[in-house]
Amino acid sequence: DWAYAHAVIGTKEGIEGATLDMVQSFHGTWYVPNNATLVLAGDVDVPQALALIREWFEPIPAVSLPERHVPVEPEPTGPREDHLIDANARLPALYLAWPVPAVNQPERYALEVLARVLGDGKSGRLYRRLVAEKRVAIQVSASLESKAGPDLLNVTIIHEAGAREAVLSELASVLTELREDGITEAERSRVANQVSTEFVYGLASNLHRAMLLAFFTFWYDDPLKINDEIAALSGVTAGQVRDVAARYLLPDRRVTLVVEVAP
């Protein structure tokens, strides 16, 4: 039921059928200063910048924004699977996803640690099990989409022809271990150090800093929450990671796209 069930940009037919009045109405409804988050970062002359913002944006009248109706996505009632034959694919692949809470929910931090433990580089469990040990996969990754409403935890696995069942079997084993035993202290510490380092290095970029300030302003109405991010991620416990794995990474909640190479 969620809007991401189709491409955000719409369909080809919808775009071709859009009239100028429709486009102007949409722009006038949403692209207004009282619906915008504006961040300036860098060597800014604050009084001059504020004067320019007022000069260019204050004359634009505020509008009454429509009420946002966020649909409630029903809980999955069973696994779903689809197949795609890709004429451009050189190797088969599996794209797997599990619905998880929205990006601004408290469980986001534990889910972020879980995704990193699963698929972040050669230290991730999926790489170690599927690529290094069992050699049934060639490339693996795991990540959160960080979207509004129902989010997704995604796992992508590229594998050799004929290895699909072996990949799925080893993946199921890894997820069962996470649901039952959680992560190790070494994994938790590694991810905590990793995210802290990435976050601090990211702040060296004015663009990245601006994007983070906009993110926390938009989602939490608090740009200063940027200062809490390292502590929140570093404070995730192994038990919290086990809990979100047990709650969300269940076989009956999985959506699978099987990509096959064209004959």
Accessible surface in RSA format (square Angstrom, percent):
REM  Atomic radii and reference values for relative SASA: ProtOr
REM  Chains: A
REM  Algorithm: Lee & Richards
REM  Probe-radius: 1.40
REM  Slices: 20
REM RES _ NUM      All-atoms   Total-Side   Main-Chain    Non-polar    All polar
REM                ABS   REL    ABS   REL    ABS   REL    ABS   REL    ABS   REL
RES ASP A   1   125.26  87.7  76.41  76.1  48.85 115.5  27.71  65.2  97.56  97.3
RES TRP A   2    35.34  14.2  31.14  15.1   4.19   9.8  31.24  16.7   4.09   6.6
RES ALA A   3    57.68  53.0  48.20  74.4   9.48  21.6  55.78  78.6   1.90   5.0
RES TYR A   4    86.06  40.2  62.21  35.4  23.86  62.1  34.23  25.7  51.84  63.9
RES ALA A   5    91.01  83.7  45.12  69.6  45.89 104.4  57.90  81.5  33.11  87.7
RES HIS A   6   108.99  59.6  96.81  67.3  12.17  31.1  85.03  87.6  23.96  27.9
RES ALA A   7    61.98  57.0  41.74  64.4  20.25  46.1  53.51  75.4   8.48  22.5
RES VAL A   8   123.67  81.4  95.82  86.7  27.85  67.1  99.01  86.0  24.66  66.9
RES ILE A   9   136.48  77.7 114.12  85.0  22.36  53.9 122.31  88.1  14.16  38.4
RES GLY A  10    29.22  36.0   0.00   N/A  29.22  36.0  20.58  56.5   8.64  19.3
RES THR A  11    77.89  55.4  70.79  71.8   7.09  16.9  66.57  89.4  11.31  17.1
RES LYS A  12   142.02  69.3 129.61  79.5  12.40  29.5 102.20  92.0  39.82  42.4
RES GLU A  13   126.94  72.9 116.55  88.2  10.39  24.7  67.29 130.2  59.65  48.7
RES GLY A  14    43.03  53.1   0.00   N/A  43.03  53.1  35.72  98.0   7.31  16.4
RES ILE A  15    92.25  52.5  80.18  59.7  12.07  29.1  83.71  60.3   8.55  23.2
RES GLU A  16   120.65  69.3  84.48  63.9  36.17  86.1  48.57  93.9  72.08  58.8
RES GLY A  17    51.93  64.0   0.00   N/A  51.93  64.0  35.07  96.2  16.87  37.8
RES ALA A  18    41.67  38.3  19.63  30.3  22.04  50.1  19.63  27.6  22.04  58.4
RES THR A  19    71.14  50.6  65.42  66.3   5.72  13.6  67.88  91.2   3.26   4.9
RES LEU A  20   125.77  70.0 114.51  81.9  11.26  28.3 117.70  82.7   8.07  21.7
RES ASP A  21   108.48  76.0 102.84 102.4   5.64  13.3  31.58  74.3  76.90  76.7
RES MET A  22   110.39  57.2 100.59  66.6   9.81  23.3  90.74  77.1  19.66  26.0
RES VAL A  23    84.94  55.9  80.75  73.1   4.19  10.1  84.44  73.4   0.50   1.4
RES GLN A  24   104.47  58.4  93.77  68.5  10.71  25.5  36.58  77.9  67.90  51.5
RES SER A  25    71.62  60.5  58.56  78.1  13.07  30.1  35.66  75.9  35.96  50.4
RES PHE A  26   119.58  59.8 114.65  71.0   4.94  12.8 119.11  72.2   0.47   1.4
RES HIS A  27   102.81  56.2 102.67  71.4   0.14   0.4  65.95  68.0  36.86  42.9
RES GLY A  28    37.93  46.8   0.00   N/A  37.93  46.8  32.04  87.9   5.89  13.2
RES THR A  29    40.61  28.9  35.53  36.0   5.08  12.1  19.90  26.7  20.70  31.3
RES TRP A  30    66.64  26.7  61.54  29.8   5.10  12.0  50.68  27.0  15.96  25.9
RES TYR A  31   146.65  68.5 124.11  70.6  22.54  58.7  86.10  64.7  60.55  74.6
RES VAL A  32    13.09   8.6   8.16   7.4   4.93  11.9  10.93   9.5   2.16   5.9
RES PRO A  33    41.16  30.0  25.24  23.0  15.92  57.9  28.85  23.8  12.31  76.5
RES ASN A  34    68.82  47.5  36.05  34.8  32.77  78.9  36.14  87.0  32.68  31.6
RES ASN A  35    49.10  33.9  21.96  21.2  27.14  65.3   6.01  14.5  43.09  41.6
RES ALA A  36    69.51  63.9  37.81  58.3  31.70  72.1  44.42  62.6  25.09  66.5
RES THR A  37    58.62  41.7  23.94  24.3  34.68  82.7  16.65  22.4  41.97  63.4
RES LEU A  38    95.25  53.0  64.50  46.1  30.75  77.3  66.17  46.5  29.08  78.3
RES VAL A  39    41.25  27.1  17.06  15.4  24.19  58.3  20.45  17.8  20.79  56.4
RES LEU A  40    90.57  50.4  62.69  44.9  27.88  70.1  64.93  45.6  25.64  69.0
RES ALA A  41    36.05  33.1   4.85   7.5  31.20  71.0   9.10  12.8  26.95  71.4
RES GLY A  42    38.88  48.0   0.00   N/A  38.88  48.0  11.89  32.6  26.99  60.5
RES ASP A  43   159.25 111.5 117.76 117.2  41.49  98.1  44.24 104.1 115.01 114.7
RES VAL A  44    56.93  37.5  31.73  28.7  25.19  60.7  35.53  30.9  21.40  58.0
RES ASP A  45    81.39  57.0  66.38  66.1  15.01  35.5  27.99  65.9  53.40  53.3
RES VAL A  46    89.66  59.0  87.45  79.2   2.21   5.3  87.83  76.3   1.83   5.0
RES PRO A  47   101.67  74.1  90.83  82.8  10.84  39.4  96.32  79.5   5.35  33.3
RES GLN A  48   109.62  61.3 102.63  75.0   6.99  16.6  31.14  66.3  78.48  59.5
RES ALA A  49    13.00  12.0   8.57  13.2   4.43  10.1  12.48  17.6   0.52   1.4
RES LEU A  50    75.65  42.1  75.61  54.1   0.04   0.1  75.61  53.1   0.04   0.1
RES ALA A  51    56.71  52.1  47.96  74.0   8.74  19.9  52.27  73.6   4.44  11.8
RES LEU A  52    83.91  46.7  83.33  59.6   0.57   1.4  83.70  58.8   0.21   0.6
RES ILE A  53    45.26  25.8  43.87  32.7   1.40   3.4  45.15  32.5   0.11   0.3
RES ARG A  54   124.92  52.5 121.83  62.1   3.10   7.4  38.13  52.1  86.79  52.6
RES GLU A  55   107.82  61.9  88.11  66.7  19.71  46.9  44.11  85.3  63.72  52.0
RES TRP A  56   170.44  68.4 159.53  77.2  10.91  25.6 148.50  79.2  21.94  35.6
RES PHE A  57    85.21  42.6  83.95  52.0   1.26   3.3  84.08  51.0   1.13   3.2
RES GLU A  58   122.76  70.5  94.74  71.7  28.03  66.7  44.17  85.4  78.60  64.2
RES PRO A  59    99.26  72.3  65.13  59.4  34.13 124.1  77.86  64.3  21.40 133.0
RES ILE A  60    80.13  45.6  70.78  52.7   9.35  22.5  73.33  52.8   6.81  18.5
RES PRO A  61   100.40  73.2  89.74  81.8  10.66  38.7  99.48  82.1   0.92   5.7
RES ALA A  62    75.75  69.7  46.83  72.3  28.93  65.8  48.22  67.9  27.53  72.9
RES VAL A  63    50.52  33.2  37.36  33.8  13.16  31.7  45.19  39.3   5.33  14.5
RES SER A  64   113.39  95.8  79.95 106.7  33.44  77.0  53.37 113.7  60.02  84.1
RES LEU A  65    61.80  34.4  38.36  27.4  23.45  58.9  38.36  26.9  23.44  63.1
RES PRO A  66    57.31  41.8  41.06  37.4  16.25  59.1  52.71  43.5   4.61  28.6
RES GLU A  67   137.21  78.8 111.54  84.4  25.67  61.1  47.43  91.7  89.78  73.3
RES ARG A  68   141.54  59.4 115.63  58.9  25.91  61.7  57.70  78.9  83.85  50.8
RES HIS A  69   148.81  81.3 121.55  84.5  27.26  69.7  85.58  88.2  63.23  73.6
RES VAL A  70    95.06  62.6  72.40  65.5  22.66  54.6  73.36  63.7  21.71  58.9
RES PRO A  71    53.55  39.0  37.80  34.5  15.75  57.2  49.77  41.1   3.78  23.5
RES VAL A  72   134.27  88.4 114.48 103.6  19.79  47.7 118.04 102.6  16.23  44.0
RES GLU A  73    68.15  39.1  49.48  37.4  18.67  44.4  19.28  37.3  48.87  39.9
RES PRO A  74    81.67  59.5  65.48  59.7  16.19  58.8  75.20  62.1   6.47  40.2
RES GLU A  75   111.92  64.3  96.39  72.9  15.53  37.0  58.15 112.5  53.77  43.9
RES PRO A  76    41.53  30.3  16.92  15.4  24.61  89.5  27.88  23.0  13.65  84.8
RES THR A  77   146.75 104.4 104.25 105.7  42.50 101.3  79.36 106.6  67.39 101.9
RES GLY A  78    18.72  23.1   0.00   N/A  18.72  23.1  14.03  38.5   4.68  10.5
RES PRO A  79    85.64  62.4  64.72  59.0  20.92  76.0  64.91  53.6  20.74 128.9
RES ARG A  80   168.74  70.8 161.94  82.6   6.80  16.2  52.34  71.5 116.40  70.5
RES GLU A  81   103.27  59.3  66.56  50.4  36.70  87.4  24.19  46.8  79.07  64.6
RES ASP A  82    94.69  66.3  92.76  92.3   1.93   4.6  24.53  57.7  70.16  70.0
RES HIS A  83    87.94  48.1  66.32  46.1  21.62  55.3  52.24  53.8  35.69  41.5
RES LEU A  84    86.09  47.9  84.14  60.2   1.95   4.9  86.09  60.5   0.00   0.0
RES ILE A  85   107.85  61.4  86.21  64.2  21.64  52.2  86.21  62.1  21.64  58.7
RES ASP A  86    44.15  30.9  40.82  40.6   3.33   7.9   5.73  13.5  38.42  38.3
RES ALA A  87    89.83  82.6  58.58  90.4  31.25  71.1  58.75  82.7  31.09  82.3
RES ASN A  88   135.80  93.7 111.04 107.3  24.77  59.6  31.68  76.3 104.12 100.6
RES ALA A  89    21.80  20.0   6.89  10.6  14.91  33.9  15.25  21.5   6.55  17.3
RES ARG A  90   224.80  94.4 197.88 100.9  26.93  64.1  73.31 100.2 151.50  91.8
RES LEU A  91    66.63  37.1  58.47  41.8   8.16  20.5  58.47  41.1   8.16  21.9
RES PRO A  92    15.60  11.4  15.60  14.2   0.00   0.0  15.60  12.9   0.00   0.0
RES ALA A  93     6.08   5.6   5.95   9.2   0.13   0.3   5.95   8.4   0.13   0.3
RES LEU A  94     0.00   0.0   0.00   0.0   0.00   0.0   0.00   0.0   0.00   0.0
RES TYR A  95    98.81  46.1  95.50  54.3   3.30   8.6  58.69  44.1  40.12  49.5
RES LEU A  96     2.41   1.3   0.00   0.0   2.41   6.0   0.25   0.2   2.15   5.8
RES ALA A  97    13.74  12.6  13.47  20.8   0.26   0.6  13.47  19.0   0.26   0.7
RES TRP A  98     1.18   0.5   1.18   0.6   0.00   0.0   0.57   0.3   0.61   1.0
RES PRO A  99    24.31  17.7  24.22  22.1   0.09   0.3  24.31  20.1   0.00   0.0
RES VAL A 100     6.67   4.4   0.45   0.4   6.22  15.0   4.09   3.6   2.58   7.0
RES PRO A 101    31.97  23.3  18.23  16.6  13.74  49.9  28.90  23.9   3.07  19.1
RES ALA A 102    15.15  13.9  11.56  17.8   3.60   8.2  11.56  16.3   3.60   9.5
RES VAL A 103     2.34   1.5   0.84   0.8   1.50   3.6   2.34   2.0   0.00   0.0
RES ASN A 104    49.15  33.9  35.23  34.0  13.92  33.5   0.89   2.1  48.25  46.6
RES GLN A 105    75.44  42.2  73.73  53.9   1.70   4.1  12.65  26.9  62.79  47.6
RES PRO A 106   113.96  83.1  93.10  84.9  20.86  75.8 102.07  84.3  11.90  73.9
RES GLU A 107    46.61  26.8  43.45  32.9   3.16   7.5  29.18  56.4  17.43  14.2
RES ARG A 108    24.27  10.2  22.50  11.5   1.77   4.2   5.53   7.6  18.74  11.4
RES TYR A 109    25.95  12.1  25.95  14.8   0.00   0.0  25.39  19.1   0.56   0.7
RES ALA A 110     7.71   7.1   6.80  10.5   0.91   2.1   6.80   9.6   0.91   2.4
RES LEU A 111     1.90   1.1   1.90   1.4   0.00   0.0   1.90   1.3   0.00   0.0
RES GLU A 112    37.24  21.4  37.24  28.2   0.00   0.0   6.87  13.3  30.37  24.8
RES VAL A 113     2.57   1.7   2.57   2.3   0.00   0.0   2.57   2.2   0.00   0.0
RES LEU A 114     0.00   0.0   0.00   0.0   0.00   0.0   0.00   0.0   0.00   0.0
RES ALA A 115     2.55   2.3   2.55   3.9   0.00   0.0   2.55   3.6   0.00   0.0
RES ARG A 116    40.60  17.0  39.91  20.3   0.69   1.6   9.50  13.0  31.10  18.8
RES VAL A 117     0.08   0.1   0.00   0.0   0.08   0.2   0.00   0.0   0.08   0.2
RES LEU A 118     0.00   0.0   0.00   0.0   0.00   0.0   0.00   0.0   0.00   0.0
RES GLY A 119     6.75   8.3   0.00   N/A   6.75   8.3   0.06   0.2   6.69  15.0
RES ASP A 120    40.21  28.2  35.17  35.0   5.04  11.9   7.33  17.2  32.89  32.8
RES GLY A 121    49.22  60.7   0.00   N/A  49.22  60.7  40.36 110.7   8.86  19.8
RES LYS A 122   152.60  74.4 139.91  85.8  12.69  30.2  83.87  75.5  68.72  73.2
RES SER A 123    51.59  43.6  44.49  59.4   7.09  16.3  12.84  27.4  38.75  54.3
RES GLY A 124     0.00   0.0   0.00   N/A   0.00   0.0   0.00   0.0   0.00   0.0
RES ARG A 125    32.78  13.8  31.15  15.9   1.63   3.9  12.27  16.8  20.52  12.4
RES LEU A 126     0.00   0.0   0.00   0.0   0.00   0.0   0.00   0.0   0.00   0.0
RES TYR A 127    53.16  24.8  53.16  30.2   0.00   0.0  28.48  21.4  24.68  30.4
RES ARG A 128    93.33  39.2  93.33  47.6   0.00   0.0  40.52  55.4  52.80  32.0
RES ARG A 129    45.02  18.9  44.60  22.7   0.42   1.0   6.16   8.4  38.87  23.6
RES LEU A 130     0.00   0.0   0.00   0.0   0.00   0.0   0.00   0.0   0.00   0.0
RES VAL A 131    24.05  15.8  19.58  17.7   4.47  10.8  19.58  17.0   4.47  12.1
RES ALA A 132    54.83  50.4  31.51  48.6  23.32  53.0  40.46  57.0  14.37  38.1
RES GLU A 133   110.10  63.2  79.41  60.1  30.69  73.1  39.16  75.8  70.94  57.9
RES LYS A 134   107.58  52.5  87.53  53.7  20.04  47.7  33.74  30.4  73.83  78.6
RES ARG A 135   200.14  84.0 172.60  88.0  27.54  65.6  54.69  74.7 145.46  88.2
RES VAL A 136    25.74  16.9  21.75  19.7   3.99   9.6  25.64  22.3   0.09   0.3
RES ALA A 137     8.07   7.4   0.00   0.0   8.07  18.3   0.38   0.5   7.69  20.4
RES ILE A 138    74.91  42.6  57.83  43.1  17.08  41.2  61.11  44.0  13.80  37.5
RES GLN A 139   106.86  59.8 104.18  76.1   2.68   6.4  25.12  53.5  81.74  62.0
RES VAL A 140    17.95  11.8   1.53   1.4  16.42  39.6   2.05   1.8  15.90  43.1
RES SER A 141    50.76  42.9  50.67  67.6   0.09   0.2  33.07  70.4  17.69  24.8
RES ALA A 142    15.05  13.8   0.00   0.0  15.05  34.2   1.01   1.4  14.04  37.2
RES SER A 143    59.81  50.5  56.44  75.3   3.37   7.8  36.48  77.7  23.33  32.7
RES LEU A 144    26.45  14.7   5.29   3.8  21.16  53.2   5.29   3.7  21.16  57.0
RES GLU A 145    62.11  35.7  38.50  29.1  23.61  56.2  18.79  36.4  43.32  35.4
RES SER A 146    53.60  45.3  37.28  49.8  16.32  37.6  19.61  41.8  33.99  47.6
RES LYS A 147    71.69  35.0  68.43  42.0   3.26   7.8  40.34  36.3  31.35  33.4
RES ALA A 148    32.52  29.9  31.06  47.9   1.46   3.3  31.06  43.7   1.46   3.9
RES GLY A 149    16.72  20.6   0.00   N/A  16.72  20.6  11.27  30.9   5.45  12.2
RES PRO A 150    36.68  26.7  24.05  21.9  12.63  45.9  29.29  24.2   7.40  46.0
RES ASP A 151     2.81   2.0   2.78   2.8   0.03   0.1   0.00   0.0   2.81   2.8
RES LEU A 152    57.50  32.0  57.38  41.0   0.12   0.3  57.38  40.3   0.12   0.3
RES LEU A 153     0.00   0.0   0.00   0.0   0.00   0.0   0.00   0.0   0.00   0.0
RES ASN A 154    31.58  21.8  30.90  29.9   0.69   1.7  13.97  33.6  17.61  17.0
RES VAL A 155     0.57   0.4   0.00   0.0   0.57   1.4   0.11   0.1   0.47   1.3
RES THR A 156    33.47  23.8  32.75  33.2   0.72   1.7  17.26  23.2  16.22  24.5
RES ILE A 157     0.00   0.0   0.00   0.0   0.00   0.0   0.00   0.0   0.00   0.0
RES ILE A 158    44.63  25.4  44.63  33.2   0.00   0.0  44.63  32.1   0.00   0.0
RES HIS A 159     2.94   1.6   2.94   2.0   0.00   0.0   2.30   2.4   0.64   0.7
RES GLU A 160    95.51  54.8  95.51  72.3   0.00   0.0  39.13  75.7  56.39  46.0
RES ALA A 161    86.71  79.7  63.28  97.7  23.43  53.3  64.55  90.9  22.16  58.7
RES GLY A 162    86.96 107.2   0.00   N/A  86.96 107.2  42.99 118.0  43.97  98.5
RES ALA A 163    15.80  14.5  12.34  19.0   3.46   7.9  15.80  22.3   0.00   0.0
RES ARG A 164    66.12  27.8  65.49  33.4   0.63   1.5  13.83  18.9  52.29  31.7
RES GLU A 165   124.03  71.2 119.68  90.5   4.35  10.4  68.78 133.0  55.25  45.1
RES ALA A 166    43.57  40.1  33.33  51.4  10.25  23.3  40.92  57.6   2.66   7.0
RES VAL A 167     0.00   0.0   0.00   0.0   0.00   0.0   0.00   0.0   0.00   0.0
RES LEU A 168    28.78  16.0  26.83  19.2   1.95   4.9  27.08  19.0   1.70   4.6
RES SER A 169    70.11  59.2  57.62  76.9  12.50  28.8  31.16  66.4  38.95  54.6
RES GLU A 170    34.88  20.0  34.70  26.3   0.18   0.4   2.47   4.8  32.41  26.5
RES LEU A 171     0.05   0.0   0.05   0.0   0.00   0.0   0.05   0.0   0.00   0.0
RES ALA A 172    49.69  45.7  45.51  70.2   4.18   9.5  49.63  69.9   0.07   0.2
RES SER A 173    43.83  37.0  35.68  47.6   8.14  18.8  24.35  51.9  19.48  27.3
RES VAL A 174     0.90   0.6   0.90   0.8   0.00   0.0   0.90   0.8   0.00   0.0
RES LEU A 175     7.78   4.3   7.58   5.4   0.20   0.5   7.65   5.4   0.13   0.4
RES THR A 176    47.33  33.7  47.33  48.0   0.00   0.0  34.07  45.8  13.26  20.0
RES GLU A 177    56.56  32.5  55.74  42.2   0.81   1.9  28.14  54.4  28.42  23.2
RES LEU A 178     0.51   0.3   0.42   0.3   0.09   0.2   0.42   0.3   0.09   0.2
RES ARG A 179    44.07  18.5  35.74  18.2   8.33  19.8   7.12   9.7  36.95  22.4
RES GLU A 180   122.54  70.4  96.24  72.8  26.30  62.6  38.32  74.1  84.22  68.8
RES ASP A 181   106.11  74.3  81.32  80.9  24.79  58.6  30.46  71.7  75.65  75.4
RES GLY A 182     2.69   3.3   0.00   N/A   2.69   3.3   0.86   2.4   1.83   4.1
RES ILE A 183    10.94   6.2   0.00   0.0  10.94  26.4   0.99   0.7   9.94  27.0
RES THR A 184    73.11  52.0  66.07  67.0   7.04  16.8  70.40  94.6   2.71   4.1
RES GLU A 185   108.13  62.1 100.20  75.8   7.93  18.9  67.97 131.5  40.16  32.8
RES ALA A 186    75.62  69.5  60.30  93.1  15.32  34.9  68.70  96.8   6.92  18.3
RES GLU A 187    13.84   7.9  12.89   9.7   0.95   2.3  12.63  24.4   1.21   1.0
RES ARG A 188    51.97  21.8  51.11  26.1   0.86   2.0   9.64  13.2  42.33  25.7
RES SER A 189    41.20  34.8  40.24  53.7   0.96   2.2  14.70  31.3  26.50  37.1
RES ARG A 190    62.07  26.1  54.24  27.6   7.83  18.6  54.05  73.9   8.02   4.9
RES VAL A 191     0.09   0.1   0.09   0.1   0.00   0.0   0.09   0.1   0.00   0.0
RES ALA A 192    10.73   9.9   9.46  14.6   1.27   2.9  10.19  14.3   0.54   1.4
RES ASN A 193    94.81  65.4  91.50  88.4   3.31   8.0  26.63  64.1  68.18  65.9
RES GLN A 194    53.56  30.0  46.12  33.7   7.44  17.7  21.05  44.8  32.52  24.7
RES VAL A 195     5.84   3.8   3.15   2.9   2.68   6.5   3.75   3.3   2.08   5.7
RES SER A 196    25.35  21.4  24.95  33.3   0.40   0.9  21.14  45.0   4.21   5.9
RES THR A 197    69.93  49.7  63.21  64.1   6.71  16.0  44.89  60.3  25.04  37.8
RES GLU A 198    84.26  48.4  72.75  55.0  11.51  27.4  44.61  86.3  39.65  32.4
RES PHE A 199    24.30  12.2  19.86  12.3   4.44  11.6  24.04  14.6   0.26   0.7
RES VAL A 200    85.93  56.5  81.61  73.9   4.32  10.4  81.61  70.9   4.32  11.7
RES TYR A 201   164.67  76.9 154.65  88.0  10.02  26.1 107.88  81.1  56.79  70.0
RES GLY A 202    15.34  18.9   0.00   N/A  15.34  18.9  14.97  41.1   0.37   0.8
RES LEU A 203    43.27  24.1  42.20  30.2   1.07   2.7  42.22  29.7   1.04   2.8
RES ALA A 204    88.85  81.7  49.21  75.9  39.64  90.2  60.00  84.5  28.85  76.4
RES SER A 205    49.81  42.1  41.64  55.6   8.17  18.8  36.89  78.6  12.92  18.1
RES ASN A 206    81.89  56.5  76.35  73.8   5.54  13.3  15.89  38.3  65.99  63.8
RES LEU A 207   129.50  72.1 121.87  87.2   7.62  19.2 126.60  88.9   2.89   7.8
RES HIS A 208    71.00  38.8  70.44  49.0   0.56   1.4  45.99  47.4  25.00  29.1
RES ARG A 209   102.47  43.0 102.47  52.2   0.00   0.0  19.62  26.8  82.85  50.2
RES ALA A 210    16.39  15.1  15.76  24.3   0.62   1.4  16.04  22.6   0.35   0.9
RES MET A 211   114.98  59.5 105.90  70.1   9.09  21.6  99.64  84.7  15.34  20.3
RES LEU A 212    27.60  15.4  27.37  19.6   0.23   0.6  27.60  19.4   0.00   0.0
RES LEU A 213    43.65  24.3  43.65  31.2   0.00   0.0  43.65  30.7   0.00   0.0
RES ALA A 214    28.72  26.4  27.74  42.8   0.98   2.2  27.84  39.2   0.87   2.3
RES PHE A 215    51.87  26.0  45.11  27.9   6.77  17.6  50.83  30.8   1.05   3.0
RES PHE A 216     1.24   0.6   1.24   0.8   0.00   0.0   1.24   0.7   0.00   0.0
RES THR A 217    39.86  28.4  35.39  35.9   4.47  10.7  31.42  42.2   8.45  12.8
RES PHE A 218   128.52  64.3 103.08  63.8  25.44  66.2 107.03  64.9  21.49  61.5
RES TRP A 219    56.71  22.8  40.91  19.8  15.80  37.1  31.06  16.6  25.65  41.6
RES TYR A 220    52.94  24.7  29.29  16.7  23.66  61.6  34.60  26.0  18.34  22.6
RES ASP A 221   126.00  88.3 106.80 106.3  19.20  45.4  30.60  72.0  95.40  95.1
RES ASP A 222    59.00  41.3  57.92  57.6   1.09   2.6  15.81  37.2  43.19  43.1
RES PRO A 223    54.84  40.0  54.84  50.0   0.00   0.0  54.84  45.3   0.00   0.0
RES LEU A 224   123.09  68.6 120.20  86.0   2.89   7.3 120.42  84.6   2.67   7.2
RES LYS A 225    44.55  21.7  44.55  27.3   0.00   0.0  12.84  11.6  31.71  33.8
RES ILE A 226    17.02   9.7  14.83  11.0   2.19   5.3  14.83  10.7   2.19   5.9
RES ASN A 227   110.38  76.1  78.40  75.8  31.98  77.0  30.31  73.0  80.07  77.4
RES ASP A 228    75.57  52.9  73.17  72.8   2.39   5.7  19.95  46.9  55.62  55.5
RES GLU A 229    11.26   6.5  11.00   8.3   0.26   0.6   1.24   2.4  10.02   8.2
RES ILE A 230    55.95  31.8  55.17  41.1   0.78   1.9  55.54  40.0   0.41   1.1
RES ALA A 231    72.68  66.8  57.47  88.7  15.21  34.6  64.53  90.9   8.15  21.6
RES ALA A 232    32.45  29.8  14.64  22.6  17.82  40.5  26.72  37.6   5.73  15.2
RES LEU A 233    15.33   8.5  13.41   9.6   1.93   4.8  13.41   9.4   1.93   5.2
RES SER A 234    36.09  30.5  28.30  37.8   7.79  17.9  24.85  52.9  11.23  15.7
RES GLY A 235    49.50  61.0   0.00   N/A  49.50  61.0  33.52  92.0  15.98  35.8
RES VAL A 236     6.98   4.6   4.90   4.4   2.08   5.0   5.73   5.0   1.25   3.4
RES THR A 237    69.09  49.1  67.74  68.7   1.35   3.2  63.64  85.5   5.45   8.2
RES ALA A 238    32.09  29.5  28.89  44.6   3.20   7.3  28.89  40.7   3.20   8.5
RES GLY A 239    23.41  28.9   0.00   N/A  23.41  28.9  17.97  49.3   5.44  12.2
RES GLN A 240    88.06  49.2  85.60  62.6   2.46   5.9  25.67  54.6  62.40  47.3
RES VAL A 241     0.23   0.2   0.23   0.2   0.00   0.0   0.23   0.2   0.00   0.0
RES ARG A 242    91.53  38.4  91.48  46.6   0.05   0.1  10.54  14.4  80.99  49.1
RES ASP A 243    65.35  45.8  61.13  60.8   4.22  10.0  12.20  28.7  53.15  53.0
RES VAL A 244     3.82   2.5   3.82   3.5   0.00   0.0   3.82   3.3   0.00   0.0
RES ALA A 245     0.29   0.3   0.29   0.4   0.00   0.0   0.29   0.4   0.00   0.0
RES ALA A 246    42.72  39.3  33.95  52.4   8.77  19.9  34.13  48.1   8.59  22.7
RES ARG A 247   119.59  50.2 105.88  54.0  13.72  32.7  47.11  64.4  72.49  43.9
RES TYR A 248    25.37  11.8  25.37  14.4   0.00   0.0  14.84  11.2  10.53  13.0
RES LEU A 249     0.51   0.3   0.30   0.2   0.21   0.5   0.30   0.2   0.21   0.6
RES LEU A 250    64.36  35.8  64.22  45.9   0.13   0.3  64.36  45.2   0.00   0.0
RES PRO A 251    82.79  60.3  75.97  69.2   6.82  24.8  80.37  66.4   2.42  15.0
RES ASP A 252    87.94  61.6  87.56  87.1   0.38   0.9  19.78  46.6  68.15  68.0
RES ARG A 253    17.34   7.3  16.63   8.5   0.70   1.7   9.65  13.2   7.69   4.7
RES ARG A 254    47.85  20.1  47.34  24.1   0.51   1.2   2.66   3.6  45.19  27.4
RES VAL A 255    54.95  36.2  54.15  49.0   0.80   1.9  54.15  47.1   0.80   2.2
RES THR A 256     3.12   2.2   2.06   2.1   1.07   2.5   0.49   0.7   2.64   4.0
RES LEU A 257    60.39  33.6  59.93  42.9   0.45   1.1  59.93  42.1   0.45   1.2
RES VAL A 258     2.29   1.5   2.29   2.1   0.00   0.0   2.29   2.0   0.00   0.0
RES VAL A 259    10.02   6.6   9.79   8.9   0.23   0.6   9.79   8.5   0.23   0.6
RES GLU A 260    53.82  30.9  53.47  40.5   0.35   0.8   8.84  17.1  44.98  36.7
RES VAL A 261    61.74  40.6  44.32  40.1  17.43  42.0  44.32  38.5  17.43  47.3
RES ALA A 262    35.25  32.4  21.95  33.9  13.29  30.2  21.95  30.9  13.29  35.2
RES PRO A 263   165.74 120.8  93.36  85.1  72.38 263.1 133.97 110.6  31.78 197.5
END  Absolute sums over single chains surface
CHAIN  1 A    16000.5      13039.1       2961.4       9630.6       6369.9
END  Absolute sums over all chains
TOTAL         16000.5      13039.1       2961.4       9630.6       6369.9
